[in-house]
Amino acid sequence: MDLTAVQDELAAVYAEVPAAVGAVVAVSRGGAAPAVTAFGTRSTDGSPMEASTIFQIASMTKPITTVVALQLIEEGRLRLDDGVSRWIPELAHRRVISGDGGERPADREITVEDLLTQRSGIPYAHDESGELGERMRERLGPPLGTTVTAQEWAERLGSLPQPIDPGARFRYGLSTDVLGVLIQREFGRGLGEVMAERVFEPLGMRDTGFWVRPGDVGRVARMYRSTPSGVVDVSIIARERPVFESAGGGLYSTADDYMRFLGMLGGGGELGGVRLLSPESVTTMTTNKLTPEQRALPALGVDDFFAAHGFGYGVAVLLEPEALPTGLRPGRGAYGWSGGFGTWWAIDPDRDVRILLLAQYETAVSGLVTSDPAMGALGHFRRRDVLALCRAVYHQVGSHA
């Protein structure tokens, strides 16, 4: 695949955003090796963006955690309806904030499936307003770089109420981090060790982990924020094993590594003769689990976030291609997810195409999230750089009318 047009489209978008200095794009179709292009710089010192550049992939960590959980389900070590208190007793007897500002017992316990579908009812601290948000931020620390251990984190989380009942609705937040603590306790080892043994090493993902080896720090893309006084470097690079390995957002990776992971998913759980999941598990992971009523509710600050999409286990799933603009119509069942630091991916089984975008900027404050009402149905495609990328790719592979 010729990525010249892709690079041109993205470069034009990023030229308007000082904090976005470059990107790596990889596209693969069928059994062909990925086509990869890198453009721009990975830092303001002029170091070129390269295919081997390392990125903080943020919430693109979640699908990897999900795969480990599905492996455990296949092995009979987890069940979807298991209560999480079997592994994390600190989360037994959950309390929910009531309408009068007090607390009441939750309707039921949080289950493994609640964690996989972001329906545990536990939000991110930075997305929760009022007193609960303040208490969460004070008790749990920042989502990345916290000095709280997994044990302390579970205890502190267990001491806090939550805003909604388990299973009631999609509420993006700490569900996957809770799942990571569960996985650590099931194995009695660190999450990074488990992921390395079960995902990274089998797939040959040599540059993926929760911290960056000392000799590779120079390969890491810097992250910037635009401020009235100029562009500021806000990078946080873990140079040793973090105290808390965030299953929801803590991994670093490269284009080559993550395309191996996507190749495994696109291959029905297998890549190069190495099988991580059964085809049935991949189908289950990429099938919508939200009810029509849950899809109709706002999510991630967007009223119609799920107008075209649903959500499976760790991924958004396209349900209504006709809701997307002409010229940008992946097939029904296309799935993917993104990261809050400028990363994004999708797999379109109808076109047998896998698309990966790795950039490094703070999505929420970048100016790249479109407010155009015409794009309201695009779910996780709302970013202008993702829109440009998809238009360029689908111009070559064809899209639904």
Secondary structure by P-SEA (a helix, b strand, c coil): ccaaaaaaaaaaaaccccccccbbbbbbcccccbbbbbccccccccccccccccccccccaaaaaaaaaaaaaaacccccccccccccccccbbbbbccccccccccccccaaaaaacccccccccccccaaaaaaaacccccccccccaaaaaaaaaaccccccccccccccaaaaaaaaaaaaaacccaaaaaaaccccccccccccccccccccccbbbbbbbccccccccccccccccccccccccccccaaaaaaaaaaaaacccccccccccaaaaaaaaccccccccccccccccccccccccccccbbbbccccccccccccccccccccccccccccccccccbbbbbbbbcccccccccccccccccccccccaaaaaaaaaaaaaccccc
